[in-house]
Amino acid sequence: MVDGTVGLTGGGGNPPSIAIIGAGVTGLTIAHGLVQRGIPGGEIAVYEAQQTPGGMAGTFSMNGVRLDRFYHFLCAPDREYVAFLSDLNLSDRLRWRRSDMAFFDRGRLIRFSGGVDLLRYPGVDLLSKVRYAALVAAVRAMRDWRHLEHITARQWLHGWLGRRGYEAFWAELIRRKFGPHSDRVCAAWIWARIRRNAQSRRFLLYDWLGYVRGGTGVFLDELVRRLSSSGVTIRCGLGVERVDVDPEGAVEGIVAGGEKIPASRVIYAGTLIRLPSLLHGPVPRDYVSRLQRLESIGLVCVVLELLHPLTGRFWTNIVDPDTPQTGLVEFTALAPDYHPMGRSVVYLPHYRVLDDAELATLDLDGIVRAALPHFARLNSRFRPEWITGKALFAEQYAQPVCPVGFTSSTPGFDTGVKGLWALDHTMLLPDDRTIAGCIGLARSLLTRLETTEFFGGQGCRGPR
């Protein structure tokens, strides 16, 4: 099990010389890839500030049932995740099912899973609907997004949908996702969002989505088990406070829990926005400048266990002006076996700018209490007594902002410090963060490391 595990240690021998900062999917995948490429596990240590591995893919226990902290599902393009599950002999845990999406707008729950639903969508003129369908068809055929980096999402969508279509289908979604940054989001982000969903749509009628039976913890458990059996050390509950760089510009180690730990090779797989505050010593100014230009939106997510289904839809986009949440994800509508007692599990994501003070004062009971009237609007039969469990999780930097010209400021793996590499989901833009994306990003770094001195002249050129 992953939950409650602190200081997992794989093996003894000499102290590790490779430090990986962050035991999320990216960091753990990198550790796995290094072992596959011939690095002895005993040379690798992974450091994680949280008490358990997994990062945003981590799990928790509610009423004795293990659940994901945030919602995770697969779309058709998520081949990296599918392949990794196969590598870990977990393919039998993967399930694909028909899924329904809806909009909650002006007090109504409106099905929105295909072409027929688009035609039936109330309050939108036929021309706007036809233009929306044309946009989706064009995005499906459009492989290159780079020309879209230089125009805002609003301008691009206005061109395709007109003002009425833009206001009906996208304006409120973008505003709720990016808040004060919404007018700066580039069209490439919209392209990626539409394309990912469109590639998972079957016969223009419904979405075909996947999930891991038993939750993401099944994947994390097996990955951690294999790393530990290979000798890799995973130290949870031990946040890294500093990355030390010597006067010649080479990494010399880290400081974690007040302890100075030597390391000749360091891979930072945390949040890039936080990295400048950790660097101690001479670091190239242009690299730090790129990091300081990155922007991100926070995520507050409430998880509820209910006696009965709330909407019966997996994904509901909320654009109702009187309802503050960004959306509602009823995960058990996609994965009916997610809860062993047959209860409904609902995630309420709310994207917002979060500072340290707000993070410290988030009130779970207050958020749930404020949401109760809106649940009754979603389902007239809802009663507060349906709620049998609740939890709250928050990430200060969950959703990178994807502004016009974002590639000019997105950093690469190389930091300019010898022996130090860094990455996070900002590098996935214009795609959003997904488990598949994090796995692919980690593997891209591993490929890059094969062209450097990282492997110490071992002649490694790919996994064994």
Secondary structure as the mmCIF struct_conf table of DSSP 4:
data_model
#
loop_
_struct_conf.conf_type_id
_struct_conf.id
_struct_conf.beg_label_comp_id
_struct_conf.beg_label_asym_id
_struct_conf.beg_label_seq_id
_struct_conf.end_label_comp_id
_struct_conf.end_label_asym_id
_struct_conf.end_label_seq_id
TURN_TY1_P TURN_TY1_P1 ASP A 3 GLY A 4
BEND BEND1 GLY A 7 GLY A 7
STRN STRN1 LEU A 8 LEU A 8
BEND BEND2 GLY A 13 ASN A 14
HELX_LH_PP_P HELX_LH_PP_P1 PRO A 15 PRO A 16
BEND BEND3 SER A 17 SER A 17
STRN STRN2 ILE A 18 ILE A 21
STRN STRN3 GLY A 24 GLY A 24
HELX_RH_AL_P HELX_RH_AL_P1 VAL A 25 GLN A 36
TURN_TY1_P TURN_TY1_P2 ARG A 37 GLY A 38
HELX_RH_3T_P HELX_RH_3T_P1 GLY A 41 GLU A 43
STRN STRN4 ILE A 44 GLU A 48
BEND BEND4 ALA A 49 PRO A 53
STRN STRN5 GLY A 54 GLY A 54
HELX_RH_3T_P HELX_RH_3T_P2 GLY A 55 ALA A 57
STRN STRN6 THR A 59 MET A 62
TURN_TY1_P TURN_TY1_P3 ASN A 63 GLY A 64
STRN STRN7 VAL A 65 ASP A 68
BEND BEND5 ARG A 69 PHE A 70
STRN STRN8 LEU A 74 LEU A 74
TURN_TY1_P TURN_TY1_P4 ALA A 76 PRO A 77
HELX_RH_AL_P HELX_RH_AL_P2 ARG A 79 ASP A 87
TURN_TY1_P TURN_TY1_P5 LEU A 88 ASN A 89
HELX_RH_3T_P HELX_RH_3T_P3 SER A 91 ARG A 93
STRN STRN9 LEU A 94 SER A 99
STRN STRN10 MET A 101 ASP A 105
TURN_TY1_P TURN_TY1_P6 ARG A 106 GLY A 107
STRN STRN11 ARG A 108 ARG A 111
BEND BEND6 SER A 113 GLY A 114
HELX_RH_AL_P HELX_RH_AL_P3 GLY A 115 ARG A 120
TURN_TY1_P TURN_TY1_P7 PRO A 122 GLY A 123
BEND BEND7 VAL A 124 VAL A 124
HELX_RH_AL_P HELX_RH_AL_P4 LEU A 126 ALA A 141
HELX_RH_3T_P HELX_RH_3T_P4 ARG A 146 HIS A 150
BEND BEND8 ILE A 151 ILE A 151
STRN STRN12 THR A 152 THR A 152
HELX_RH_AL_P HELX_RH_AL_P5 ALA A 153 PHE A 169
TURN_TY1_P TURN_TY1_P8 TRP A 170 TRP A 170
HELX_RH_AL_P HELX_RH_AL_P6 ALA A 171 PHE A 178
HELX_RH_3T_P HELX_RH_3T_P5 GLY A 179 ARG A 184
STRN STRN13 VAL A 185 CYS A 186
HELX_RH_AL_P HELX_RH_AL_P7 ALA A 187 ALA A 198
TURN_TY1_P TURN_TY1_P9 GLN A 199 SER A 200
STRN STRN14 ARG A 201 ARG A 202
TURN_TY1_P TURN_TY1_P10 PHE A 203 LEU A 205
STRN STRN15 TYR A 206 VAL A 212
TURN_TY1_P TURN_TY1_P11 ARG A 213 GLY A 214
HELX_RH_AL_P HELX_RH_AL_P8 THR A 216 SER A 229
TURN_TY1_P TURN_TY1_P12 SER A 230 GLY A 231
STRN STRN16 THR A 233 CYS A 236
TURN_TY1_P TURN_TY1_P13 GLY A 237 GLY A 237
STRN STRN17 VAL A 240 VAL A 245
TURN_TY1_P TURN_TY1_P14 PRO A 247 GLU A 248
BEND BEND9 GLY A 249 GLY A 249
STRN STRN18 ALA A 250 ALA A 250
STRN STRN19 VAL A 251 ALA A 256
TURN_TY1_P TURN_TY1_P15 GLY A 257 GLY A 258
STRN STRN20 GLU A 259 PRO A 262
BEND BEND10 SER A 264 SER A 264
STRN STRN21 ARG A 265 TYR A 268
BEND BEND11 GLY A 270 GLY A 270
HELX_RH_3T_P HELX_RH_3T_P6 LEU A 272 ARG A 274
HELX_RH_AL_P HELX_RH_AL_P9 LEU A 275 LEU A 278
STRN STRN22 LEU A 279 HIS A 280
BEND BEND12 GLY A 281 GLY A 281
HELX_RH_AL_P HELX_RH_AL_P10 ARG A 285 GLN A 292
TURN_TY1_P TURN_TY1_P16 ARG A 293 ARG A 293
STRN STRN23 SER A 296 LEU A 306
BEND BEND13 LEU A 307 HIS A 308
BEND BEND14 LEU A 310 GLY A 312
BEND BEND15 PHE A 314 PHE A 314
STRN STRN24 TRP A 315 ILE A 318
TURN_TY1_P TURN_TY1_P17 PRO A 321 ASP A 322
BEND BEND16 THR A 326 THR A 326
STRN STRN25 GLY A 327 GLU A 330
HELX_RH_AL_P HELX_RH_AL_P11 PHE A 331 LEU A 334
TURN_TY1_P TURN_TY1_P18 PRO A 336 ASP A 337
BEND BEND17 TYR A 338 HIS A 339
TURN_TY1_P TURN_TY1_P19 PRO A 340 MET A 341
STRN STRN26 SER A 344 ARG A 352
HELX_RH_AL_P HELX_RH_AL_P12 ASP A 356 ALA A 360
TURN_TY1_P TURN_TY1_P20 THR A 361 THR A 361
HELX_RH_AL_P HELX_RH_AL_P13 LEU A 364 LEU A 378
TURN_TY1_P TURN_TY1_P21 SER A 380 ARG A 381
HELX_RH_3T_P HELX_RH_3T_P7 PRO A 384 TRP A 386
STRN STRN27 ILE A 387 PRO A 400
STRN STRN28 PRO A 403 PRO A 403
TURN_TY1_P TURN_TY1_P22 VAL A 404 GLY A 405
HELX_RH_3T_P HELX_RH_3T_P8 PHE A 406 SER A 408
TURN_TY1_P TURN_TY1_P23 SER A 409 SER A 409
BEND BEND18 PHE A 413 PHE A 413
STRN STRN29 ASP A 414 ASP A 414
BEND BEND19 GLY A 416 VAL A 417
STRN STRN30 LYS A 418 LYS A 418
TURN_TY1_P TURN_TY1_P24 GLY A 419 GLY A 419
STRN STRN31 LEU A 420 ALA A 422
HELX_RH_3T_P HELX_RH_3T_P9 HIS A 425 LEU A 428
TURN_TY1_P TURN_TY1_P25 LEU A 429 PRO A 430
BEND BEND20 ASP A 431 ASP A 431
HELX_LH_PP_P HELX_LH_PP_P2 ASP A 432 ARG A 433
HELX_RH_AL_P HELX_RH_AL_P14 ILE A 435 LEU A 449
TURN_TY1_P TURN_TY1_P26 GLU A 450 GLY A 457
BEND BEND21 GLY A 462 GLY A 462
#
